[in-house]
């Protein structure tokens, strides 16, 4: 039986079903009566309603039965310069040379798995296991917009100047805004490559 908790009187939160593509989860939950928004995180999801939620454990349990059939998103290719201040730190953590880190990261194909802590900040999976490093012990007070970073098995691009605790390995150039009046450039299920 699924377990959920109320978030006030118009939203619920529950564990994100494993092995189901995030776009499928969003589409299925948006079909529930009265849903106005769905938020996917790494381990949980929240569903917001216009009025009192009219769903329960059966609908939540049904999400886990969806399987993993991704809806095709858009492909984005960003021109990358690998000159980040944390390349040497990542090298020390992984035992890889800086050139190997750059080659491995730029060879990856990444998928937008969830959106996070800033508008337009996409948590992307597909990072090679050799590049998995923890977050920095001390976050920076300012990370420039368009910085490429890795941490905890994800890669991302900071969409805005902000604080941040990920390892900075480069930047994207000549890219459209990742967040602006039209919303976010990257969406769940989109694919991303970095070209040098």
C-alpha positions in Angstrom: 0.0 0.0 0.0 1.3 3.4 -0.9 2.1 5.9 1.8 1.6 9.6 1.4 1.5 12.7 3.5 -0.6 15.8 3.2 1.2 19.1 2.4 -1.4 21.4 3.8 -4.9 20.9 2.5 -4.2 20.9 -1.3 -1.2 18.8 -1.9 0.3 15.4 -1.2 3.8 14.0 -1.1 4.9 10.4 -1.5 7.9 8.3 -2.5 8.8 8.5 -6.1 8.2 5.1 -7.8 11.5 3.5 -8.9 12.2 2.6 -12.5 9.5 4.8 -14.0 10.5 7.6 -16.3 9.9 11.1 -14.7 7.9 12.3 -17.7 5.5 9.3 -17.4 5.1 10.1 -13.7 4.2 13.7 -14.4 1.8 12.9 -17.2 0.0 10.2 -15.2 -0.3 12.4 -12.1 -1.5 15.4 -14.1 -4.4 13.3 -15.3 -5.7 13.0 -11.8 -8.8 15.2 -11.0 -8.0 18.7 -10.0 -4.2 18.6 -10.4 -2.6 21.9 -11.0 1.1 21.0 -10.6 3.4 18.0 -10.2 6.9 18.3 -8.8 9.4 15.5 -9.2 12.5 15.2 -6.9 15.1 12.5 -6.7 13.3 10.4 -4.1 9.9 12.0 -3.7 7.2 13.6 -5.7 4.5 16.1 -4.8 1.1 16.7 -6.4 -0.7 20.0 -6.0 -4.5 20.3 -6.4 -6.9 23.2 -7.0 -9.0 21.9 -4.1 -9.0 19.0 -1.6 -7.1 16.1 -3.2 -9.4 13.5 -4.6 -6.9 10.7 -5.0 -5.5 8.1 -2.6 -3.3 5.1 -2.3 -4.7 3.2 -5.3 -3.7 6.0 -7.7 -0.3 6.4 -6.2 0.3 2.6 -6.3 -0.7 2.6 -10.0 2.2 4.9 -10.8 4.6 2.2 -9.9 3.1 -0.1 -12.6 3.7 2.4 -15.5 7.1 0.8 -16.5 9.9 2.8 -17.9 9.0 3.9 -21.4 10.5 7.4 -21.8 8.6 10.0 -23.8 11.1 11.4 -26.3 12.3 14.9 -25.3 14.4 17.4 -27.2 18.1 17.1 -27.9 20.3 20.0 -26.7 24.0 20.3 -27.6 26.0 22.9 -25.6 29.4 24.1 -26.6 31.6 23.5 -23.6 34.9 24.9 -22.4 36.5 22.7 -19.7 38.4 25.2 -17.6 36.6 24.9 -14.3 38.4 25.6 -11.0 37.6 22.1 -9.6 39.2 20.0 -12.3 42.3 19.3 -10.2 40.1 18.4 -7.2 38.0 16.0 -9.3 41.3 14.5 -10.5 42.4 13.9 -6.9 39.1 12.4 -6.0 38.8 10.1 -9.0 42.5 9.3 -9.7 41.9 10.3 -13.3 43.9 12.9 -15.2 42.3 16.2 -16.1 42.3 15.3 -19.8 40.6 12.0 -19.0 37.9 13.8 -17.0 37.3 16.2 -19.9 37.2 13.4 -22.5 34.8 11.3 -20.4 32.4 14.1 -19.5 32.3 15.5 -23.1 31.6 12.0 -24.5 28.5 11.5 -22.3 24.9 11.6 -23.3 22.8 13.0 -20.5 19.1 12.9 -19.7 17.2 15.5 -17.6 16.0 13.4 -14.7 14.5 16.1 -12.5 14.6 19.8 -12.0 16.1 21.3 -8.9 17.1 23.9 -6.6 17.0 26.9 -9.0 14.6 27.6 -11.8 16.2 25.9 -14.8 18.6 23.7 -12.9 18.4 20.3 -14.5 19.7 17.2 -12.6 21.1 15.1 -15.5 21.9 11.4 -15.3 24.3 9.6 -17.6 27.5 10.6 -15.8 30.2 7.8 -16.2 30.7 6.0 -12.9 34.4 7.1 -12.8 33.2 10.7 -12.6 30.9 10.2 -9.6 32.2 12.5 -6.8 30.4 13.8 -3.6 29.4 17.4 -3.3 32.1 19.8 -2.1 32.7 19.9 1.6 32.3 23.7 1.5 29.8 25.3 -0.9 30.8 28.4 -2.8 28.8 31.6 -2.1 28.7 32.3 -5.9 28.8 30.1 -8.9 28.5 32.0 -12.3 25.6 31.2 -14.6 26.4 28.7 -17.4 28.9 26.8 -15.2 29.1 23.0 -15.8 29.3 21.1 -12.6 29.2 17.5 -11.3 28.2 16.0 -7.9 26.5 12.9 -6.5 26.2 11.1 -9.8 24.7 14.1 -11.7 25.9 16.8 -14.0 24.2 20.1 -14.5 24.6 23.7 -15.8 24.0 26.5 -13.3 21.3 28.6 -15.0 21.8 31.7 -12.8 24.5 33.2 -10.6 23.9 31.5 -7.3 25.6 29.7 -4.4 26.5 26.1 -5.1 28.2 23.0 -3.7 29.0 21.1 -6.8 32.4 20.6 -8.5 32.9 23.2 -11.3 34.5 21.7 -14.3 33.8 24.1 -17.1 31.2 26.4 -18.7 28.9 26.5 -21.7 29.3 29.3 -24.2 26.9 30.8 -26.7 24.0 29.1 -25.1 20.4 30.4 -24.9 19.2 31.3 -21.4 18.4 28.2 -19.3 15.7 30.1 -17.5 13.8 33.2 -18.7 10.4 34.7 -19.3 9.4 31.6 -21.4 10.3 29.2 -18.5 13.0 26.6 -18.5 15.0 25.6 -21.6 15.6 22.1 -20.3 12.6 19.8 -19.6 12.2 16.4 -18.1 13.3 13.7 -20.6 15.4 16.1 -22.7 18.8 14.8 -23.8 22.0 16.9 -23.5 25.5 16.6 -25.0 28.5 18.8 -24.4 30.6 19.5 -27.5 34.2 20.9 -27.3 
